[in-house]
Amino acid sequence: MEEILRIEHLEKTFGTNEVLKDIDFSVRKGDVISIIGSSGSGKSTLLRCINMLEEASGGRILYRGQNVLDGKLDEDRYRTKVGMVFQSFNLFNNYNVLDNCTIGQIHVLKRSKEEARAKAMEYLGKVGMDLYINAKPRQLSGGQKQRVAIARALSMDPEVLLFDEPTSALDPEMVGEVLDVMKDLAHSGMTMLVVTHEMAFARDISTRVVFMSDGRIEEEGSPQQIFQNPHSERTRDFLSRFNGD
């Protein structure tokens, strides 16, 4: 399988606080990797370092063999290839749905307005939001906002999509509609790296599960191995509360 990202010995400190410690793993084309673990284990910081929203303190992030931390990469271009969907949507509140999905295409990818609109409509249709193109974010539910955010990220034609707890800010009844979109993406072959508390998604949809604890990767493996036969006592303790799921 074709390797898109490789994380080597990644570290991140805030002052004296070591948030990420010697993180190593790779992302191959078509992978759906769920990153699970308790709050404060470093999961979101890991994604933010991969997307260059946080500056890593050490190690390497290789995108198709090129170290993105060496200062030679165009960060905006890189982020089109390694897109991110945030917990809090991060939509532009003064733009309507369609403009939210075209502005990045026009300014970063230099697409024409017609091209950008066609691409945006394609993905808004896929997430069931094509009837809302004139709505402003304040007129939408949380689940609708997150679906627009996913369409916006897809409109940039990423090779990998990073999801940072995409359902945690949603009311419970809206979680399902976003997870359904993510499941469809996974089944379509989209390469995804998902920080999530949705254990059923991690168990049923992932190709690989990474369990983080105290800033380290404690254990990684197939969903079957992690959920049915975890090797680490910390993994077992964490998953014990989800046994009834």
RODO-2510 file (C-alpha; in nm, 4 decimals, decimal comma):
residues 245
     n   res          X          Y          Z
     1     m     0,0000     0,0000     0,0000
     2     e     0,1199     0,3478    -0,0952
     3     e     0,2503     0,5464     0,2040
     4     i     0,1272     0,9069     0,2252
     5     l     0,2414     1,0149     0,5725
     6     r     0,5077     0,8865     0,8076
     7     i     0,5464     1,0243     1,1604
     8     e     0,8899     0,9615     1,3124
     9     h     0,9918     1,0291     1,6748
    10     l     0,7464     1,3199     1,6941
    11     e     0,7620     1,5252     2,0119
    12     k     0,5752     1,8283     2,1396
    13     t     0,6325     2,0189     2,4606
    14     f     0,4486     2,3173     2,6039
    15     g     0,6966     2,4681     2,8478
    16     t     0,7976     2,1775     3,0707
    17     n     0,4921     1,9705     2,9789
    18     e     0,5700     1,6861     2,7374
    19     v     0,2467     1,6411     2,5430
    20     l     0,3792     1,4084     2,2706
    21     k     0,6612     1,1630     2,3354
    22     d     0,8380     0,9756     2,0560
    23     i     0,5339     0,9166     1,8311
    24     d     0,5881     0,6807     1,5352
    25     f     0,3329     0,5549     1,2833
    26     s     0,2500     0,5705     0,9140
    27     v    -0,0612     0,6430     0,7077
    28     r    -0,1119     0,4517     0,3835
    29     k    -0,3561     0,5227     0,1051
    30     g    -0,7034     0,3976     0,2026
    31     d    -0,6249     0,3708     0,5751
    32     v    -0,8953     0,4687     0,8228
    33     i    -0,7043     0,5108     1,1475
    34     s    -0,8949     0,5871     1,4670
    35     i    -0,6940     0,7461     1,7478
    36     i    -0,8519     0,6771     2,0849
    37     g    -0,7561     0,7501     2,4447
    38     s    -0,8500     0,9567     2,7456
    39     s    -0,8755     1,3352     2,7330
    40     g    -0,5300     1,4866     2,7722
    41     s    -0,3475     1,1920     2,6155
    42     g    -0,2192     1,4080     2,3267
    43     k    -0,4551     1,2965     2,0479
    44     s    -0,5676     1,6409     1,9267
    45     t    -0,2177     1,7862     1,9633
    46     l    -0,0907     1,5068     1,7375
    47     l    -0,3376     1,6021     1,4644
    48     r    -0,2585     1,9710     1,5032
    49     c     0,1135     1,8981     1,4637
    50     i     0,0489     1,6868     1,1531
    51     n    -0,1567     1,9739     1,0062
    52     m     0,1141     2,2247     1,1143
    53     l    -0,1254     2,4205     1,3341
    54     e     0,1140     2,3432     1,6208
    55     e     0,4895     2,3452     1,5786
    56     a     0,6432     2,0097     1,6688
    57     s     0,9333     2,0217     1,9157
    58     g     1,1187     1,7313     1,7559
    59     g     1,0984     1,4454     1,5104
    60     r     0,9847     1,4355     1,1492
    61     i     0,6567     1,4380     0,9571
    62     l     0,7138     1,2970     0,6100
    63     y     0,4549     1,3693     0,3402
    64     r     0,5353     1,1454     0,0439
    65     g     0,8934     1,1277     0,1652
    66     q     0,9439     1,5022     0,2207
    67     n     0,9912     1,6302     0,5752
    68     v     0,7246     1,8981     0,6185
    69     l     0,9064     2,0390     0,9227
    70     d     1,2180     2,1455     0,7327
    71     g     1,0691     2,4840     0,6356
    72     k     1,0769     2,4264     0,2603
    73     l     0,7098     2,3366     0,2155
    74     d     0,4244     2,5726     0,1264
    75     e     0,2007     2,5204     0,4310
    76     d    -0,1216     2,6212     0,2531
    77     r    -0,0530     2,3756    -0,0295
    78     y     0,0324     2,1017     0,2186
    79     r    -0,2947     2,1626     0,4063
    80     t    -0,4909     2,1139     0,0843
    81     k    -0,3406     1,7637     0,0653
    82     v    -0,3723     1,6930     0,4376
    83     g    -0,7076     1,8529     0,5208
    84     m    -0,8655     1,8925     0,8612
    85     v    -1,2175     1,8843     1,0021
    86     f    -1,2397     2,0530     1,3416
    87     q    -1,4442     1,9834     1,6515
    88     s    -1,5885     2,3372     1,6391
    89     f    -1,6546     2,3445     1,2599
    90     n    -1,4424     2,6602     1,1957
    91     l    -1,6812     2,7877     0,9279
    92     f    -1,6731     3,1535     0,8210
    93     n    -1,9863     3,2932     0,9852
    94     n    -2,0149     3,5884     0,7457
    95     y    -2,0183     3,3620     0,4359
    96     n    -2,2971     3,1360     0,3204
    97     v    -2,2543     2,7590     0,2817
    98     l    -2,1505     2,7731    -0,0828
    99     d    -1,8951     3,0507    -0,0271
   100     n    -1,7482     2,8578     0,2672
   101     c    -1,6802     2,5718     0,0270
   102     t    -1,5401     2,7799    -0,2608
   103     i    -1,3206     3,0473    -0,0980
   104     g    -1,0271     2,8151    -0,0276
   105     q    -1,0460     2,6614    -0,3734
   106     i    -1,0339     3,0056    -0,5392
   107     h    -0,7597     3,1587    -0,3242
   108     v    -0,5332     2,8589    -0,2590
   109     l    -0,5950     2,6266    -0,5545
   110     k    -0,6555     2,9199    -0,7951
   111     r    -0,9663     2,7575    -0,9392
   112     s    -1,2153     2,9663    -1,1327
   113     k    -1,5421     3,0509    -0,9583
   114     e    -1,7245     2,8130    -1,1938
   115     e    -1,4843     2,5243    -1,1186
   116     a    -1,4972     2,5912    -0,7464
   117     r    -1,8766     2,6059    -0,7446
   118     a    -1,9067     2,2782    -0,9369
   119     k    -1,6685     2,1027    -0,6979
   120     a    -1,8446     2,2486    -0,3917
   121     m    -2,1874     2,1430    -0,5201
   122     e    -2,0584     1,7904    -0,5831
   123     y    -1,9461     1,7463    -0,2226
   124     l    -2,2333     1,9383    -0,0646
   125     g    -2,4574     1,6941    -0,2500
   126     k    -2,2626     1,3985    -0,1093
   127     v    -2,3113     1,5198     0,2482
   128     g    -2,6764     1,6137     0,1926
   129     m    -2,6284     1,9911     0,2221
   130     d    -2,6745     2,1061    -0,1396
   131     l    -3,0180     2,2525    -0,0608
   132     y    -2,8641     2,4883     0,1974
   133     i    -2,6102     2,6723    -0,0184
   134     n    -2,7479     3,0192     0,0646
   135     a    -2,7750     2,9599     0,4404
   136     k    -2,5339     3,1216     0,6834
   137     p    -2,3752     2,8970     0,9506
   138     r    -2,5896     3,0533     1,2260
   139     q    -2,8995     2,9165     1,0499
   140     l    -2,7719     2,5580     1,0626
   141     s    -2,7742     2,2875     1,3290
   142     g    -2,4440     2,1563     1,4618
   143     g    -2,4715     1,8429     1,2515
   144     q    -2,5380     2,0480     0,9384
   145     k    -2,2402     2,2747     1,0110
   146     q    -2,0122     1,9743     1,0480
   147     r    -2,1365     1,8256     0,7209
   148     v    -2,0600     2,1577     0,5478
   149     a    -1,7146     2,1559     0,7085
   150     i    -1,6541     1,8059     0,5686
   151     a    -1,7719     1,9159     0,2217
   152     r    -1,5418     2,2193     0,2427
   153     a    -1,2435     1,9980     0,3265
   154     l    -1,3275     1,7512     0,0470
   155     s    -1,3594     2,0355    -0,2057
   156     m    -0,9833     2,0917    -0,1720
   157     d    -0,9190     1,7364    -0,3038
   158     p    -0,7152     1,6175    -0,0036
   159     e    -0,5208     1,2931    -0,0022
   160     v    -0,5753     1,2543     0,3730
   161     l    -0,8497     1,3966     0,5936
   162     l    -0,7799     1,4564     0,9625
   163     f    -1,0869     1,4606     1,1897
   164     d    -1,0394     1,6119     1,5363
   165     e    -1,3252     1,4756     1,7488
   166     p    -1,5779     1,5762     1,4801
   167     t    -1,8853     1,4735     1,6835
   168     s    -1,7899     1,5916     2,0319
   169     a    -1,9508     1,9362     1,9981
   170     l    -2,2781     1,7921     1,8662
   171     d    -2,6046     1,7161     2,0407
   172     p    -2,6492     1,3371     2,0655
   173     e    -2,9235     1,3259     1,8017
   174     m    -2,6927     1,4914     1,5472
   175     v    -2,3952     1,2590     1,5965
   176     g    -2,5387     0,9889     1,3718
   177     e    -2,5747     1,2102     1,0649
   178     v    -2,2066     1,3085     1,0784
   179     l    -2,0887     0,9526     1,1479
   180     d    -2,2930     0,8326     0,8485
   181     v    -2,1072     1,0777     0,6224
   182     m    -1,7743     0,9592     0,7655
   183     k    -1,8679     0,5941     0,7147
   184     d    -1,9571     0,6665     0,3514
   185     l    -1,6200     0,8397     0,3058
   186     a    -1,4372     0,5438     0,4602
   187     h    -1,6205     0,2988     0,2332
   188     s    -1,5359     0,5149    -0,0704
   189     g    -1,1627     0,4709     0,0000
   190     m    -1,0886     0,8111     0,1559
   191     t    -0,7733     0,8057     0,3688
   192     m    -0,8724     0,9248     0,7165
   193     l    -0,7093     0,9867     1,0525
   194     v    -0,9820     1,0257     1,3147
   195     v    -0,9477     1,1331     1,6777
   196     t    -1,2712     1,0060     1,8273
   197     h    -1,4598     0,8998     2,1379
   198     e    -1,7050     0,7051     1,9182
   199     m    -1,5895     0,3535     1,9992
   200     a    -1,8379     0,1827     1,7668
   201     f    -1,6947     0,3819     1,4749
   202     a    -1,3387     0,2942     1,5786
   203     r    -1,4307    -0,0735     1,6121
   204     d    -1,6479    -0,1159     1,3023
   205     i    -1,5093     0,1272     1,0413
   206     s    -1,1360     0,1619     1,1102
   207     t    -0,8666    -0,0364     0,9357
   208     r    -0,6357     0,0391     1,2312
   209     v    -0,6778     0,1698     1,5857
   210     v    -0,4135     0,3663     1,7778
   211     f    -0,4540     0,3912     2,1558
   212     m    -0,2717     0,6865     2,3133
   213     s    -0,1939     0,7302     2,6801
   214     d     0,0153     0,9987     2,8499
   215     g     0,1463     1,1401     2,5220
   216     r     0,2622     0,8054     2,3832
   217     i     0,1236     0,5397     2,1541
   218     e     0,0502     0,2691     2,4071
   219     e    -0,0776     0,0179     2,1524
   220     e    -0,1865    -0,0032     1,7903
   221     g    -0,3367    -0,2772     1,5809
   222     s    -0,6447    -0,3946     1,3965
   223     p    -0,9829    -0,3091     1,5522
   224     q    -1,0307    -0,6783     1,6279
   225     q    -0,7001    -0,7008     1,8132
   226     i    -0,7415    -0,3755     2,0068
   227     f    -1,1041    -0,4306     2,1067
   228     q    -1,1025    -0,8080     2,1600
   229     n    -0,7487    -0,8855     2,2698
   230     p    -0,5612    -0,5725     2,3847
   231     h    -0,2088    -0,6430     2,5071
   232     s    -0,1698    -0,3395     2,7328
   233     e    -0,3345    -0,3132     3,0716
   234     r    -0,3946     0,0590     3,0066
   235     t    -0,5789    -0,0253     2,6848
   236     r    -0,7874    -0,2850     2,8680
   237     d    -0,8729    -0,0383     3,1441
   238     f    -0,9726     0,2296     2,8930
   239     l    -1,1901    -0,0054     2,6869
   240     s    -1,3525    -0,1773     2,9842
   241     r    -1,6080     0,1051     3,0119
   242     f    -1,7184     0,0451     2,6513
   243     n    -1,7763    -0,3302     2,6841
   244     g    -2,1496    -0,2822     2,6815
   245     d    -2,1396    -0,0767     2,3597
***
